[in-house]
Amino acid sequence: MPTHGSLTKAGKVRAQTPKVDRMERTSLSPRKRMRSNYSKRIANAPTDRWGNRGRRRRR
């Protein structure tokens, strides 16, 4: 199967890229996580022209 470019150059860019140490992840406390989820999902949810925030309409 023909290749686009020689296989001797495979991985060249990754090898040239300087190594950066991984950052330590700190998880939010449950209270902060719940608060941010609330503000993302409910408090800042877009409203339709009648002021409803994503509730389904009855048929």
C-alpha positions as CSV (number, residue, x, y, z in Angstrom):
1,M,0.0,0.0,0.0
2,P,1.5,3.3,-1.0
3,T,2.2,5.9,1.7
4,H,2.2,9.7,1.6
5,G,5.8,10.4,2.6
6,S,8.5,8.1,3.9
7,L,8.0,6.0,7.0
8,T,11.4,7.1,8.3
9,K,9.9,10.5,9.2
10,A,7.0,9.0,11.2
11,G,6.6,10.6,14.7
12,K,8.9,13.5,13.8
13,V,6.6,16.3,15.2
14,R,5.8,14.4,18.4
15,A,9.5,13.8,19.0
16,Q,10.3,17.5,18.5
17,T,7.6,18.7,20.8
18,P,8.9,19.7,24.3
19,K,7.7,17.6,27.1
20,V,5.2,19.4,29.4
21,D,4.5,17.9,32.9
22,R,0.9,16.9,33.5
23,M,-1.1,19.3,35.7
24,E,-2.5,17.9,38.9
25,R,-6.3,17.7,38.8
26,T,-8.2,18.9,41.8
27,S,-11.9,18.0,42.0
28,L,-14.5,20.3,43.3
29,S,-16.2,19.7,46.6
30,P,-19.6,18.2,46.1
31,R,-21.4,21.4,47.2
32,K,-19.5,23.5,44.6
33,R,-20.1,20.8,41.9
34,M,-23.8,20.8,42.6
35,R,-24.0,24.6,42.6
36,S,-22.2,24.8,39.3
37,N,-24.4,22.1,37.7
38,Y,-27.5,24.0,39.0
39,S,-26.3,27.3,37.5
40,K,-25.4,25.6,34.2
41,R,-28.6,23.6,33.8
42,I,-31.3,25.6,35.5
43,A,-30.4,29.2,36.4
44,N,-28.9,30.1,33.1
45,A,-31.1,28.0,30.9
46,P,-32.5,29.8,27.9
47,T,-36.2,30.6,28.0
48,D,-38.7,30.4,25.3
49,R,-41.1,33.3,24.5
50,W,-43.4,32.3,27.4
51,G,-40.6,32.1,30.0
52,N,-40.4,28.3,30.2
53,R,-37.0,26.8,30.7
54,G,-37.0,23.6,28.6
55,R,-40.1,21.9,30.0
56,R,-42.1,19.8,27.6
57,R,-45.4,21.1,26.3
58,R,-48.5,19.0,26.9
59,R,-50.4,18.0,23.8
